[in-house]
Amino acid sequence: MPQDLTTIPSRQLARSGLDRLPALVARAGERAAWRFLEFFTANIRNKNTRAAYAQACTRFFDWCDERGLELQQLQPVIVASYIEGLQNSLAAPSVKQHLAAIRMLFDWLILGQIIPMNPAAAVRGPKHVVKRGKTPVLKADEARLLLNSINTDNIIGLRDRALLGLMCYTFARVSAVVHMRVEDYYQNGKRWWFRLHEKGGKRHEVPAHHNAEAYMDAYLDAAGIWEETKGSLFRSVDKHRKLTLNPMHRNDVLRMIKRRSEEAALPSSTCCHTFRATGITAYLENGGTIENAQAIAAHESPRTTKLYDRTNDDITLDEVERIAI
């Protein structure tokens, strides 16, 4: 019989990204349950990663529970069998993420002296090599068309143009943009800079391109929020189409991008990440280096930056005609 777990508040489950405690973990006792929750709440800071890992681990433990397995019975062959079956329903990158989550969780349980060994340590995931990213990219003239198509006679248009311009000219992730405060657009000497708070708590600073600076100044002048330094930079609007004090959510940005792209007759596949890839590609096409693109994008590895480089995507008819058969 499982131990009494009533001492674990429901709010701890919510913080961990879980909606319930897996039965297999509950049967292992309160100490194991607390250690399981601490893996998500104390060990993983990014809420998106926390939610993804919580889903992956819960799915695995539910699978084990359906087969009558207990925590102490788990062996590499069991984890390998689960990963093998997972490949029938998920793409290779998702399977690798699930395996990473399970492996990290077991390492955490070992440190807490809940289990003696990691049954996922020796399990290999599917091979997955990516040399070209799948993020939809706009050509430079398409991005310019989109920015110019925005009606800036109102505060919403000024906000949207400033946001999209910032994403194009800094290669910023949407998560970093929606968390910016007014003080994150600041003057340093004669130049204006953007301060981005990236994944892993990293602070990244990028000088403002003159177009991005003009868009931002126009937006802040119209919004009248220059002095609200601790306030959100990009704010949602109320039913009267007035700015609120609340920051935009990434889903708000996605909906805005879809609407603006449709109005400009651009591909419906255009999304938040498009502008990161578009900016990097435009920069490289204009003679920029992959090393500097990496620095602007705050990538850990140039290999990641190269996934956004679409400068060699176009295969000309002349090249195809070289196939002399």
C-alpha positions in Angstrom: 0.0 0.0 0.0 1.3 3.5 -0.8 2.3 5.7 2.1 0.1 8.7 3.0 1.0 11.5 0.6 -1.4 14.1 2.0 1.5 16.2 3.2 2.3 17.1 -0.4 0.3 20.2 -1.2 -1.5 20.5 -4.5 0.3 23.7 -5.2 3.6 21.7 -5.4 2.1 19.6 -8.1 1.1 22.7 -10.0 4.5 24.3 -9.7 6.1 21.1 -11.0 4.1 21.1 -14.2 2.2 17.9 -13.1 -1.5 17.5 -12.7 -1.1 14.4 -10.6 1.5 12.1 -9.0 2.1 8.9 -11.0 0.8 5.9 -9.2 4.2 4.1 -9.4 5.9 7.0 -7.7 3.2 7.2 -5.0 3.6 3.5 -4.2 7.3 4.1 -3.6 6.6 6.2 -0.6 6.5 9.9 0.5 10.2 10.3 0.4 10.4 9.2 -3.3 7.4 11.4 -4.1 9.0 14.5 -2.7 12.2 13.8 -4.5 10.3 13.3 -7.7 8.5 16.7 -7.3 11.8 18.4 -6.4 13.3 17.3 -9.7 10.9 19.6 -11.5 10.5 22.4 -9.0 14.1 22.8 -7.7 16.2 21.4 -10.6 14.5 22.8 -13.7 14.1 26.6 -14.0 12.6 27.0 -17.5 8.9 26.4 -17.2 8.6 25.1 -20.8 11.3 22.5 -20.2 9.6 21.7 -16.9 6.3 21.1 -18.6 7.8 18.9 -21.3 9.9 16.8 -18.9 6.9 16.4 -16.6 4.8 15.1 -19.5 7.6 12.7 -20.6 8.3 11.3 -17.2 4.6 10.9 -16.3 4.0 9.1 -19.6 6.8 6.7 -18.9 5.7 5.9 -15.3 2.1 5.4 -16.5 3.5 2.9 -19.1 5.3 1.1 -16.3 2.3 1.1 -14.0 0.2 -0.5 -16.8 2.7 -3.4 -16.8 2.6 -3.9 -13.0 6.2 -2.6 -12.5 7.5 -0.9 -9.4 10.2 1.8 -9.2 12.8 -0.5 -7.8 12.2 -3.1 -10.5 13.1 -0.8 -13.4 16.1 -2.0 -15.5 17.8 -0.8 -18.7 15.9 -3.4 -20.8 12.6 -2.0 -19.6 13.5 1.6 -20.5 14.9 0.4 -23.9 11.6 -1.3 -24.6 9.7 1.8 -23.8 11.9 4.0 -26.0 11.6 1.5 -28.8 7.8 1.6 -28.7 7.8 5.4 -28.4 9.4 5.7 -31.9 6.1 4.3 -33.4 4.2 7.4 -32.3 6.8 10.2 -31.9 9.5 11.8 -34.1 13.1 11.1 -33.3 13.7 14.5 -31.6 10.7 14.0 -29.3 11.9 10.5 -28.4 15.4 11.8 -27.6 13.8 14.5 -25.4 11.7 11.9 -23.5 14.8 9.8 -23.0 16.8 12.8 -21.7 14.0 13.6 -19.3 13.8 10.1 -17.9 17.6 9.8 -17.7 17.9 13.1 -15.8 15.1 12.2 -13.4 16.8 8.9 -12.5 20.1 10.7 -11.9 18.2 13.0 -9.5 16.6 10.0 -7.7 20.0 8.4 -7.3 21.4 11.5 -5.7 18.5 11.4 -3.3 19.2 7.8 -2.5 15.8 6.6 -3.8 17.2 4.1 -6.3 20.7 2.5 -6.5 21.3 2.8 -10.3 20.1 4.7 -13.4 18.2 2.2 -15.6 18.2 4.7 -18.5 22.0 5.5 -18.4 23.0 2.9 -21.0 19.9 3.2 -23.2 20.6 4.9 -26.6 18.0 7.0 -28.4 17.3 7.1 -32.1 19.9 8.8 -34.4 18.8 12.2 -35.6 21.1 14.4 -37.5 19.9 17.8 -38.7 21.9 20.0 -41.1 19.0 22.3 -42.1 16.4 23.8 -39.9 12.7 23.6 -40.7 11.8 27.1 -39.4 10.0 29.0 -42.2 12.1 31.9 -43.4 11.1 35.1 -45.1 13.3 36.7 -47.8 14.6 40.2 -46.9 12.1 41.9 -49.2 9.2 39.9 -47.7 10.2 40.9 -44.2 10.4 44.5 -45.4 7.0 44.2 -47.0 5.6 42.9 -43.7 7.0 45.7 -41.7 5.9 48.4 -44.1 2.4 46.9 -44.4 1.6 47.6 -40.7 -0.7 50.5 -40.2 1.1 52.7 -37.6 -1.7 55.3 -37.1 -2.5 53.6 -33.8 -0.6 52.3 -30.8 -1.2 48.6 -31.7 0.4 49.0 -35.1 3.4 50.9 -33.5 3.8 48.2 -30.9 3.6 45.4 -33.4 6.1 47.0 -35.8 8.5 47.6 -32.9 8.2 44.0 -31.7 8.7 42.5 -35.1 11.6 44.9 -35.9 13.3 43.9 -32.7 13.0 40.2 -33.5 14.4 40.7 -37.0 17.3 42.9 -36.0 18.4 41.1 -32.8 17.5 37.5 -33.7 15.7 37.4 -30.4 13.5 34.5 -29.2 9.9 35.4 -28.6 10.2 34.3 -25.0 13.0 36.9 -24.4 11.0 39.6 -26.1 7.8 39.2 -24.1 9.7 39.4 -20.9 11.5 42.6 -21.7 10.9 45.7 -19.5 11.1 49.3 -20.6 14.5 49.6 -19.0 15.8 46.8 -21.3 15.9 49.4 -24.1 18.6 51.7 -22.9 21.2 54.2 -24.0 24.9 53.4 -23.7 27.0 56.3 -24.9 25.6 57.5 -28.2 24.0 54.2 -29.1 20.8 52.5 -27.9 20.9 48.8 -26.8 18.5 46.0 -26.2 18.9 43.7 -23.1 17.5 40.3 -23.7 17.0 37.7 -20.9 17.6 34.4 -22.7 17.2 30.8 -21.7 19.0 29.6 -18.6 18.9 33.0 -17.0 21.5 34.4 -19.4 21.5 38.2 -20.0 22.3 39.1 -23.6 22.9 42.6 -24.9 22.7 43.7 -28.5 23.1 47.2 -30.0 20.0 48.5 -31.7 19.9 48.6 -35.5 18.9 52.1 -36.6 15.5 50.8 -38.0 14.8 48.9 -34.8 15.7 52.1 -32.8 13.3 54.2 -34.9 10.5 51.7 -34.5 11.0 51.5 -30.7 11.2 55.3 -30.2 8.0 55.8 -32.2 6.2 53.2 -30.1 7.4 54.4 -26.7 6.7 58.0 -27.6 3.1 57.2 -28.5 2.7 54.8 -25.5 4.1 57.4 -23.1 5.8 54.7 -21.0 9.4 55.9 -21.1 9.5 56.5 -17.4 7.8 53.2 -16.4 11.2 51.5 -16.4 10.1 48.4 -14.5 7.0 48.0 -16.6 6.5 45.5 -19.4 7.8 46.8 -22.7 5.3 45.0 -25.0 1.9 45.2 -23.4 -1.4 43.6 -24.2 -4.5 45.7 -25.0 -8.0 45.8 -23.5 -11.4 45.6 -25.2 -11.0 49.3 -25.9 -7.7 48.6 -27.8 -5.8 50.5 -25.1 -2.5 49.3 -23.7 -2.7 47.6 -20.3 0.0 47.0 -17.7 0.1 43.3 -18.6 2.8 41.9 -20.8 1.9 40.2 -24.1 2.0 36.4 -24.0 3.9 34.5 -26.6 0.6 33.2 -27.9 -0.5 36.8 -28.3 2.6 37.4 -30.4 1.9 34.3 -32.6 -1.7 35.4 -33.3 -0.5 38.9 -34.2 2.1 37.5 -36.6 -0.4 35.2 -38.3 -2.8 38.1 -38.7 -0.1 40.5 -40.0 1.2 37.9 -42.4 -2.2 37.2 -43.8 -2.8 40.9 -44.4 0.6 41.1 -46.2 -0.2 38.0 -48.3 2.8 36.2 -46.8 3.0 32.4 -46.1 0.6 31.1 -43.4 3.6 29.1 -42.0 5.2 32.4 -40.8 5.6 32.1 -37.0 7.5 33.6 -34.1 10.7 31.8 -34.9 10.6 32.9 -38.5 12.1 36.3 -37.6 15.1 34.7 -35.9 15.9 32.7 -39.0 15.0 35.6 -41.3 17.4 38.0 -39.5 20.3 35.5 -39.5 19.8 34.6 -43.2 19.6 38.3 -44.2 22.7 39.0 -42.2 24.8 36.2 -43.7 23.6 37.1 -47.2 24.9 40.6 -46.7 28.4 39.3 -45.9 28.1 38.6 -42.2 30.1 35.8 -40.6 28.6 32.7 -38.9 30.7 33.5 -35.8 29.2 37.0 -35.4 25.7 35.6 -36.2 26.2 33.1 -33.4 27.2 35.9 -31.0 24.1 38.1 -31.9 21.8 35.1 -31.6 23.4 34.0 -28.3 23.8 30.4 -29.6 26.1 28.1 -27.6 27.4 26.4 -30.8 27.9 27.6 -34.4 26.2 24.4 -35.5 22.9 25.7 -34.1 23.3 29.0 -36.0 24.0 27.2 -39.2 20.5 25.6 -38.9 19.1 29.1 -39.5 21.3 29.8 -42.5 19.3 29.4 -45.7 21.7 31.3 -48.0 22.4 28.1 -50.0 18.8 26.8 -50.1 18.0 27.8 -53.7 19.0 25.2 -56.3 19.0 26.8 -59.7 17.6 25.2 -62.8 21.1 25.4 -64.4 22.5 23.2 -61.7 19.7 20.6 -62.1 20.3 20.6 -65.8 23.8 19.4 -65.2 22.4 16.0 -64.5 23.1 14.6 -67.9 21.3 11.3 -68.2 
